[in-house]
Amino acid sequence: MILVYIVNRIDGPGGLERVLSIKATMLADEFDYKIHIITLNQDNENLFYDFSSKITYHNIEAIGNPISKMFAYISGLNEIIKKISPHVIAVCDDGLKGFFVPIIVKKPCPMIYERHVSKNVVIRKDAPSIFNKINTKIKFSLMNFGGRFYDRFVVLTNGNLKEWNFKNIVVIPNPLSFCPEKQSKLVNKNVLAVGKQSYQKGYDRLLKSWKIVTDTYPEWTLNIYGTINESEGLVEQAGALKIGSKVNFYQPVKNIAEKYQEASIYVMSSRYEGFGMVLTEAMAYGVPCVSFDCPFGPSDIITNKENGILIKNGDTEGLANAIKLLIDNDEMRKSMGKNARISVNRYMPKKIGSEWNDLFTSLISN
């Protein structure tokens, strides 16, 4: 089976890159796929995550003005696809152009679109202007048009099904990033959050919640790992809330597994998600999660008050109170952590890899 993945870049520390490293490696090493990955303007050969040595890489260089970039991308993509002659093409591009790849390459074989984020990713303000609302409506219309050209449109959660009205849609969740033998002892006074600093991740909301927590539990610390974006103003916000010494901001690290093992609670404050892979990663280490019930992902992963706690999206006081509840109750924390570790078995890489293999082979046979 010759499988082509079309993405933007795979050299970064993001969730899509992590998922693709696990999935492509699994298919190449365990299912004997011939994997090709096509990137756009990727100038860094040093990848943040480890990929199988069996994978072949292609990069399209598209520079200049928007029109010349577009033609360079179309030309480069068609040239590479023609040379590879794949059995299946999977597009992992959450941008608008990803919806039109079947038209660009004239659909030479069965094609799959993988949606790794919520449709709401185009919304970047709590109170968008009329222009932004119109712009969003146009983008949604183009997405709804382009998505119908794919043989299968894959989303990550049952909640994501509500965003699209396609007959070709299926749900395949993200695989677990690691399957650790050890787990957190849940004794460190340490709460963890992982993800790039952005409007989506809602760290501005988390800091408001953390202020409430530290007023009662000043000995506890919040550690946030993810690409730092100074324009988010999180350091300044922490200073204004007088919690600067109670929260640490770190760049992404390759040994993030160690940080999960050191944590006693994981917190997710996202406004929206495609899945929430950080939740399954924390739960694999037996760390109970507190999360806003945002669209979409947390409610698929967390069973409220059994293996974690779900809070109404945006309720910063409720988020703080849930964290305080787990801080104050060791037995509850350990019980939820134990349940969390068991519940993520359904995301084991081999199970998810088999689901993808079944999808690919069914398309080929049809």
CORBELMO-V397952 format. One record per backbone hydrogen bond with DSSP energy under -1.0 kcal/mol. CO is the residue of the C=O (numbers start at 1). NH is the residue of the N-H. If there is no record, write none. Layout:
# CORBELMO-V397952
[[CO;NH] [CO;NH]]
This chain:
# CORBELMO-V397952
[[1;34] [2;87] [2;88] [3;36] [4;90] [5;38] [6;92] [8;40] [14;18] [15;19] [16;20] [17;21] [18;22] [19;23] [20;24] [21;25] [22;26] [23;27] [24;28] [25;29] [26;30] [27;33] [34;3] [35;56] [36;5] [37;58] [38;7] [39;60] [52;55] [56;37] [58;39] [60;41] [65;69] [66;70] [67;71] [68;72] [69;73] [70;74] [71;75] [72;76] [73;77] [74;78] [75;79] [76;80] [77;81] [78;82] [79;83] [80;84] [81;85] [88;4] [89;112] [90;6] [91;114] [96;99] [97;100] [100;104] [101;105] [102;107] [110;89] [111;151] [111;152] [112;91] [113;154] [118;121] [119;122] [120;123] [129;133] [130;134] [131;135] [132;136] [133;137] [134;138] [135;139] [136;140] [137;141] [138;142] [139;143] [140;144] [141;145] [142;146] [143;147] [146;149] [147;150] [152;113] [153;170] [154;115] [155;172] [159;162] [160;163] [168;153] [170;155] [188;190] [189;221] [190;264] [190;265] [191;223] [192;267] [193;225] [200;271] [202;206] [203;207] [204;208] [205;209] [206;210] [207;211] [208;212] [209;213] [210;214] [211;215] [213;216] [213;217] [217;220] [221;191] [222;248] [223;193] [224;250] [225;195] [227;197] [229;232] [230;233] [233;237] [234;238] [235;239] [236;240] [237;241] [238;243] [239;242] [243;246] [246;222] [248;224] [250;226] [255;258] [256;260] [257;261] [258;262] [265;192] [266;290] [268;292] [276;279] [277;281] [278;282] [279;283] [280;284] [282;285] [282;287] [283;286] [285;184] [288;266] [289;309] [290;268] [291;311] [292;294] [295;273] [297;300] [297;301] [298;302] [303;306] [303;307] [308;305] [309;291] [311;293] [312;315] [314;316] [315;319] [316;320] [317;321] [318;322] [319;323] [320;324] [321;325] [322;326] [323;327] [324;328] [329;333] [330;334] [331;335] [332;336] [333;337] [334;338] [335;339] [336;340] [337;341] [338;342] [339;343] [340;344] [342;345] [344;347] [345;348] [347;176] [348;352] [349;353] [350;354] [351;355] [352;356] [353;357] [354;358] [355;359] [356;360] [357;361] [358;362] [359;363] [360;364] [361;365] [362;366]]
